[in-house]
């Protein structure tokens, strides 16, 4: 038997452990705790997806500007909103 619990750390409590003990009574269990993979990690886990992501990022146009040019651009955008 296998069970997967997706919970927040604040939801760990004695009641949860008692329920798990009841579910697996008389059996040995292995408890593994891990964090959920974020979207980027999930997509990057597949080598083909990772290659596509990296190639897409590399093909994006590059824009360079000075700090002064950046500040002017931000001022213009703030005035528009």
C-alpha positions as CSV (number, residue, x, y, z in Angstrom):
1,X,0.0,0.0,0.0
2,X,1.2,3.5,-0.8
3,X,-0.1,6.9,0.3
4,X,1.0,10.4,-0.7
5,X,0.2,13.3,1.6
6,X,0.7,16.8,0.2
7,X,0.5,19.1,3.2
8,X,1.9,22.3,4.6
9,X,4.4,22.0,7.5
10,X,1.8,23.7,9.7
11,X,-0.5,20.7,9.2
12,X,1.9,18.2,10.7
13,X,0.4,17.2,14.0
14,X,-0.1,14.3,16.4
15,X,-3.5,13.4,14.8
16,X,-1.9,13.0,11.4
17,X,0.7,10.6,12.8
18,X,-2.0,8.6,14.6
19,X,-4.0,8.3,11.3
20,X,-0.9,7.1,9.5
21,X,-0.2,4.5,12.2
22,X,-3.8,3.3,11.9
23,X,-3.6,3.1,8.0
24,X,-0.4,1.0,8.1
25,X,-1.0,-1.0,11.3
26,X,1.2,-4.1,11.5
27,X,3.3,-3.1,8.5
28,X,6.8,-1.5,8.2
29,X,6.7,1.9,6.6
30,X,9.2,4.2,4.9
31,X,8.7,7.9,5.4
32,X,10.2,10.2,2.8
33,X,9.7,14.0,3.1
34,X,10.4,16.2,0.2
35,X,9.3,19.6,-1.1
36,X,7.1,19.9,-4.1
37,X,8.9,20.7,-7.3
38,X,8.2,24.2,-8.7
39,X,7.2,24.6,-12.4
40,X,10.7,25.5,-13.6
41,X,12.2,22.5,-11.8
42,X,9.5,20.2,-13.2
43,X,10.0,21.4,-16.8
44,X,13.8,21.3,-16.4
45,X,13.7,17.7,-15.1
46,X,13.2,16.4,-18.7
47,X,16.4,16.9,-20.8
48,X,14.5,17.7,-24.0
49,X,12.4,20.4,-22.2
50,X,15.5,21.9,-20.5
51,X,17.3,22.1,-23.9
52,X,14.2,23.8,-25.4
53,X,14.0,26.3,-22.5
54,X,17.7,27.2,-22.7
55,X,17.5,27.6,-26.5
56,X,14.4,29.8,-26.2
57,X,16.1,32.0,-23.6
58,X,19.2,32.3,-25.8
59,X,17.2,33.4,-28.8
60,X,15.5,36.2,-26.9
61,X,16.7,39.7,-28.0
62,X,19.2,41.4,-25.8
63,X,18.8,45.0,-24.8
64,X,21.6,47.0,-23.2
65,X,21.3,50.4,-21.6
66,X,23.0,52.5,-19.0
67,X,21.7,53.2,-15.5
68,X,20.7,56.7,-16.6
69,X,18.8,55.4,-19.6
70,X,17.0,52.9,-17.4
71,X,15.9,55.5,-14.9
72,X,14.5,57.7,-17.8
73,X,12.6,54.7,-19.2
74,X,11.2,53.9,-15.7
75,X,10.1,57.5,-15.3
76,X,8.3,57.4,-18.7
77,X,6.5,54.2,-17.8
78,X,5.5,55.5,-14.4
79,X,4.0,58.6,-16.0
80,X,2.0,56.5,-18.4
81,X,0.3,54.5,-15.6
